[in-house]
Amino acid sequence: MSKLTIAGLASWFIGGLIFGFQAIGALVRSGGDLNWKNMILMDVIGKSQLDWIAGMPEGIVHNIAQYIVTMPLYLLLFCVGILFFILNGLVSKI
């Protein structure tokens, strides 16, 4: 296995752990009902560290950056894992 494959698998594993812990936390917090609260990248890093995104001019790059920092963290890690697998496939053919 290459380093990119291991990085992709690690990203998927960590994303799965975060998803599982969020599901367990939602069940415990709400007493049986699924009261879901997504963890986002902005929660992990801190909003003050990502203020530069608000200063970007409006456009597609701003919208993409805003979407990435506000998407659920487990979904972001799953997409990063897929990106690592694609990069592994491209690099291995070179």
C-alpha positions as CSV (number, residue, x, y, z in Angstrom):
1,M,0.0,0.0,0.0
2,S,1.2,3.4,-0.8
3,K,1.3,6.4,1.4
4,L,-1.7,8.0,-0.4
5,T,-3.8,4.9,0.1
6,I,-3.0,4.8,3.8
7,A,-3.8,8.6,4.0
8,G,-7.1,7.9,2.3
9,L,-8.0,5.0,4.5
10,A,-7.0,7.0,7.6
11,S,-9.2,9.9,6.4
12,W,-12.2,7.5,5.9
13,F,-11.6,5.9,9.3
14,I,-11.4,9.2,11.2
15,G,-14.5,10.5,9.3
16,G,-16.3,7.3,10.3
17,L,-15.3,7.7,14.0
18,I,-16.5,11.3,14.0
19,F,-19.8,10.2,12.4
20,G,-20.3,7.4,14.9
21,F,-19.5,9.6,17.9
22,Q,-21.8,12.3,16.6
23,A,-24.6,9.8,16.2
24,I,-24.1,8.4,19.7
25,G,-23.9,11.9,21.2
26,A,-27.1,12.9,19.4
27,L,-28.9,9.8,20.8
28,V,-27.6,10.3,24.3
29,R,-28.2,14.0,24.4
30,S,-31.8,13.8,23.1
31,G,-32.9,10.7,25.0
32,G,-33.6,8.5,22.0
33,D,-34.6,11.0,19.4
34,L,-31.9,11.8,16.8
35,N,-31.1,15.4,17.5
36,W,-28.2,15.9,15.1
37,K,-25.6,18.7,15.4
38,N,-22.9,18.6,12.8
39,M,-19.3,19.3,13.6
40,I,-17.8,21.6,11.0
41,L,-14.2,22.7,10.3
42,M,-15.0,26.1,11.6
43,D,-15.8,24.5,15.0
44,V,-12.5,22.7,15.1
45,I,-10.1,25.4,13.9
46,G,-12.0,28.4,15.3
47,K,-13.9,31.1,13.6
48,S,-11.2,33.8,14.1
49,Q,-8.7,31.7,12.2
50,L,-11.0,31.6,9.1
51,D,-12.0,35.3,9.0
52,W,-9.9,35.7,5.9
53,I,-12.7,33.9,3.9
54,A,-15.1,36.7,4.7
55,G,-12.6,39.2,3.3
56,M,-12.4,37.5,0.0
57,P,-14.2,39.1,-3.0
58,E,-17.5,37.4,-3.8
59,G,-17.3,34.8,-6.5
60,I,-16.9,31.1,-7.0
61,V,-13.7,30.8,-5.0
62,H,-15.3,32.5,-2.0
63,N,-18.4,30.3,-2.3
64,I,-16.2,27.1,-2.5
65,A,-14.1,28.1,0.5
66,Q,-17.2,29.0,2.5
67,Y,-18.8,25.7,1.6
68,I,-15.7,23.7,2.6
69,V,-15.4,25.3,6.1
70,T,-19.2,24.9,6.8
71,M,-19.7,21.3,5.5
72,P,-19.9,18.5,8.0
73,L,-16.5,17.3,9.1
74,Y,-17.1,13.6,8.5
75,L,-18.2,14.4,4.9
76,L,-15.2,16.6,4.4
77,L,-12.9,13.8,5.5
78,F,-14.7,11.3,3.3
79,C,-14.2,13.6,0.3
80,V,-10.5,14.1,1.2
81,G,-10.1,10.3,1.4
82,I,-11.6,10.0,-2.1
83,L,-9.2,12.7,-3.3
84,F,-6.2,10.7,-1.9
85,F,-7.4,7.5,-3.7
86,I,-7.7,9.4,-7.0
87,L,-4.3,10.9,-6.5
88,N,-2.9,7.4,-5.7
89,G,-4.4,6.1,-9.0
90,L,-2.9,9.0,-11.0
91,V,0.5,8.8,-9.4
92,S,0.8,5.1,-9.7
93,K,0.4,5.3,-13.5
94,I,3.2,7.7,-13.9
